[in-house]
Amino acid sequence: MYRFRDGQLEVLLAHPGGPYFARKDDGAWTVPKGEIEAGEDYLATAIREFKEEVGVAVDPASRFVGLGSIRQRGGKVVHAWGIEGDYDPAHPLPTSTFEMEWPSHSGTRKRFPEVDRLEFFPLPVARVKLKDTHLPFLDRLEAFLGRP
């Protein structure tokens, strides 16, 4: 999701939840994303996952900006679209969670939120916050919109 504030382009980024990211900031944020289900269309997945992670429903008839795909270091391919919109930070995050053993090797399993924070950032700040493999999405959005 992107918006313009005071003539400046801002993008909505998600901070991953869980103990590995609790103290990480710069280089840790991502675009909201999720897993595709068998037979599901990529854009339909993006719309569904955005609602699940961010809690904001997106009209499938909206104007989407295709941002292509990237491959993360672990091999996962992420496809992304941009859509102009807004997000109210007072809006509570959905309760999507994941379970993992924590502390490591303790035998204890705990649940953590998939996303613990959402925030709009101006492009220069977003480039610092976003994990480096996702940076091409910002470049493509900026090129499509024709302004920073």
C-alpha positions as a printed NumPy array, in Angstrom:
array([[  0.   ,   0.   ,   0.   ],
       [  1.24 ,   3.48 ,  -0.751],
       [ -0.008,   7.002,  -0.167],
       [  1.086,  10.58 ,  -0.684],
       [  1.5  ,  12.852,   2.349],
       [  2.483,  16.471,   1.823],
       [  3.409,  15.516,  -1.744],
       [  5.78 ,  12.769,  -0.582],
       [  5.395,   9.09 ,  -1.466],
       [  5.08 ,   6.798,   1.578],
       [  4.829,   3.007,   1.666],
       [  3.281,   0.722,   4.269],
       [  5.742,  -1.797,   5.691],
       [  5.28 ,  -4.66 ,   8.14 ],
       [  7.624,  -5.515,  11.003],
       [  7.807,  -9.284,  11.566],
       [  6.743, -10.549,  14.963],
       [  8.545, -13.091,  17.078],
       [ 11.689, -13.183,  19.153],
       [ 14.193, -13.064,  16.271],
       [ 12.963,  -9.637,  15.153],
       [ 12.026,  -8.132,  18.527],
       [ 15.148,  -5.938,  18.663],
       [ 15.727,  -5.585,  14.916],
       [ 14.583,  -2.545,  13.003],
       [ 16.642,  -1.306,  10.052],
       [ 16.749,  -3.962,   7.349],
       [ 14.1  ,  -6.13 ,   9.03 ],
       [ 10.788,  -4.746,   7.701],
       [  8.976,  -6.365,   4.761],
       [  6.08 ,  -5.857,   2.413],
       [  2.982,  -7.606,   3.826],
       [  3.041, -11.074,   2.292],
       [  1.921, -14.664,   2.727],
       [  1.633, -18.133,   1.261],
       [ -0.254, -18.961,  -1.907],
       [ -2.827, -21.742,  -1.68 ],
       [ -3.077, -24.488,  -4.3  ],
       [ -4.723, -23.177,  -7.47 ],
       [ -4.973, -19.626,  -6.128],
       [ -4.188, -16.638,  -8.338],
       [ -1.187, -14.54 ,  -7.227],
       [ -3.151, -11.292,  -7.031],
       [ -6.015, -13.013,  -5.19 ],
       [ -3.42 , -14.31 ,  -2.712],
       [ -2.   , -10.814,  -2.231],
       [ -5.46 ,  -9.394,  -1.53 ],
       [ -6.284, -12.202,   0.943],
       [ -2.93 , -12.039,   2.714],
       [ -3.085,  -8.25 ,   3.   ],
       [ -6.428,  -8.58 ,   4.781],
       [ -5.061, -11.342,   7.046],
       [ -1.825,  -9.529,   7.964],
       [ -2.939,  -5.892,   7.931],
       [ -6.651,  -6.204,   8.64 ],
       [ -7.651,  -3.97 ,   5.732],
       [ -9.883,  -5.302,   2.977],
       [ -8.865,  -4.275,  -0.536],
       [-11.415,  -4.08 ,  -3.333],
       [-10.333,  -6.585,  -6.017],
       [-11.556,  -4.081,  -8.644],
       [ -9.01 ,  -1.5  ,  -7.447],
       [ -6.171,  -0.253,  -9.638],
       [ -3.147,  -2.408,  -8.811],
       [  0.434,  -1.605,  -9.806],
       [  2.264,  -4.802, -10.754],
       [  5.692,  -4.733,  -9.072],
       [  6.953,  -8.086, -10.332],
       [  8.714, -10.596,  -8.148],
       [ 11.931, -11.07 ,  -6.193],
       [ 13.683, -14.105,  -4.762],
       [ 14.555, -13.929,  -1.071],
       [ 17.819, -15.398,   0.233],
       [ 16.056, -18.556,   1.401],
       [ 14.693, -19.103,  -2.11 ],
       [ 11.101, -17.983,  -1.499],
       [  9.695, -16.001,  -4.429],
       [  7.6  , -12.958,  -3.48 ],
       [  5.203, -11.341,  -5.976],
       [  3.988,  -7.834,  -5.128],
       [  1.466,  -5.226,  -6.186],
       [  1.051,  -1.65 ,  -5.099],
       [ -2.275,  -0.045,  -4.335],
       [ -2.946,   3.495,  -3.223],
       [ -4.675,   3.634,   0.124],
       [ -4.333,   4.488,   3.769],
       [ -4.054,   2.653,   7.059],
       [ -5.09 ,   3.956,  10.459],
       [ -2.356,   3.051,  12.985],
       [ -5.006,   3.066,  15.718],
       [ -6.64 ,   0.113,  13.913],
       [ -5.714,  -3.073,  15.812],
       [ -3.594,  -5.6  ,  13.947],
       [ -5.17 ,  -8.971,  13.16 ],
       [ -4.21 , -11.819,  15.417],
       [ -2.477, -13.992,  12.79 ],
       [  0.132, -15.964,  14.693],
       [  2.754, -18.64 ,  14.251],
       [  4.107, -21.161,  16.72 ],
       [  7.742, -21.977,  17.387],
       [  9.965, -23.444,  20.045],
       [ 11.117, -20.618,  22.304],
       [ 13.602, -20.312,  23.839],
       [ 15.483, -22.453,  21.331],
       [ 16.065, -26.045,  22.427],
       [ 13.806, -25.575,  25.473],
       [ 11.041, -27.891,  24.329],
       [  8.56 , -25.086,  25.017],
       [  6.367, -23.902,  22.148],
       [  5.028, -20.348,  22.094],
       [  2.799, -18.353,  19.764],
       [  3.875, -15.021,  18.285],
       [  2.153, -12.504,  15.99 ],
       [  3.15 , -12.734,  12.32 ],
       [  3.329,  -8.929,  12.223],
       [  3.852,  -6.827,  15.334],
       [  3.88 ,  -3.344,  13.736],
       [  2.741,  -1.599,  10.57 ],
       [  3.893,   1.837,   9.574],
       [  4.006,   4.171,   6.595],
       [  7.492,   5.424,   5.768],
       [  8.689,   8.018,   3.251],
       [ 10.729,   6.302,   0.527],
       [ 14.196,   7.302,   1.838],
       [ 13.358,   5.894,   5.29 ],
       [ 11.652,   2.821,   3.786],
       [ 14.875,   2.01 ,   1.926],
       [ 16.661,   1.772,   5.298],
       [ 13.889,  -0.16 ,   7.081],
       [ 13.108,  -2.681,   4.337],
       [ 15.034,  -5.948,   3.998],
       [ 17.396,  -5.555,   1.073],
       [ 15.841,  -8.265,  -1.101],
       [ 12.57 ,  -6.266,  -1.132],
       [ 14.179,  -2.988,  -2.267],
       [ 13.442,  -3.633,  -5.975],
       [  9.731,  -3.278,  -5.152],
       [ 10.339,   0.314,  -4.035],
       [ 12.365,   1.052,  -7.171],
       [  9.602,  -0.353,  -9.395],
       [  6.845,   1.545,  -7.583],
       [  8.802,   4.787,  -7.783],
       [  9.494,   4.238, -11.515],
       [  5.817,   3.482, -12.185],
       [  4.593,   6.551, -10.313],
       [  7.312,   8.72 , -11.815],
       [  8.25 ,  10.439,  -8.567],
       [  9.848,   9.719,  -5.201]])
